[in-house]
Amino acid sequence: MHKHQSEGQNFFAKAYAPGHITGFFQIHENENPHRKGSTGCGIVLNGGVTTEVKVGESVEKTEIFLNGKEVEGRTTRTVAEMITDMPARISSWAEIPIGCGFGASGAGAIGTAYALNRALSLNQTAKSLTEYAHVAEVINCSGLGDVAGQSNGGVVIRLHPGGPEFGLVDSIPVHEARVFCIVLGEIPTKSILKDMAAAGRINAAGKAAMAEVLKIPTLENFMYQSKEFASKTGLMSSRAKDIIEAANASGGLASQSMLGDTVFAVAPYSQEFPLFETLQEFGDVLEYNISTCTPKLMYD
């Protein structure tokens, strides 16, 4: 079955976007949501969000579902409203945790844009679809830089804030590496982004981390600077600190995902098993790879 089809006058399409973990960042305020965003550095994962849209005669109002449950889905709803006046049934399935610093809202937003573009035969480019997703994230305070990372893949350095229209990215060349994660809890992105004192600490630490990573752009230095950032900003939870120290002692490199109470760790190939064993003592370990994957359309 082809992903663009008619059933009566219903149209379907499906798209995928990868998850993204931010190691450190700096907030750049701007009245213009196209220019607002963050600079920083993060890793794109081979787990993400698949989104299917249905538009047409049998769809009377916009409904959004996540992992089978109806949700408000403000960021996704904003994307749909920017692209079309038609109501849409939007269903997303996440292979990554929600609200824990994996960029799930950004991935859902990008997937929605790609799928609607296909279902409605709008023929827009990836750049303009990514722009919708970035603006929707900024307007809803659900993220600032995930979309920029997710639309590029790998270990992404965000050099200028904003969507693709104004943003600028580079990346750190790396081997395919395993990423081990332990989710400790959620941190509401919105509450941190609106806290002025936290924003001041984030920006000072984020600027310093960026300068250091640009001097030595390696995965190891990215992980080290991320850990310094989490510590300096006061965003590192005490439980995350214990896990990060244990991971480092076992030959791995670990930090806390921004913004989420999640520890992520990488290790040289020879150290992967000791790191995994160490992390298992603290909870369920999720396993991903660093991925050069970017958003794409999918067949049913």
URLINTA-V291845 format. One line per field, one symbol per residue. ss: DSSP state (~ for helix, > for strand, _ for the rest). phi: phi as a letter, one per 40 degrees, with the letter a starting at -180 (. if undefined). Layout:
BEGIN
ss = ???
phi = ???
END
This chain:
BEGIN
ss = _____>___>>>>>>>>>>>>>>>>>>>________>>>>>>>>>>>>>>>>>>>>______>>>>__>>>__~~~~~~~~~~____>>>>>>>_________~~~~~~~~~~~~~~~~______~~~~~~~~~~~~~~______~~~~~____>>>>>>_______>>>>>_____>>>>>>>>___~~~~~__~~~~~~~~~~~~~~~~~~~~___~~~~~~~~~~~~~~~____~~~~~~~~~~~~__>>>>>_>__>>>>>>>_~~~~~~~~~~~~_____>>>>>_____>>>__
phi = .ccbabbgbbbbababbccabccaabcbcaccccccibbiaabcbcbabbbbbbbidcccacbbbbfgbcbcfdccccdccccacccacbbbbbcbccgbgbgcccccccccccccdcccfcfccdcccccdccccccdcfcibbdcccccbggbcbccbchcdcbcabbaccbccbcbbbbccicbcddccccccccccccccccccccdccccbcbcccdcccccccccccgccccccdcccccccccgcbbabcbbacbcbabaddcbccdcdcccdccicbcbbbcbccbdacbcc
END
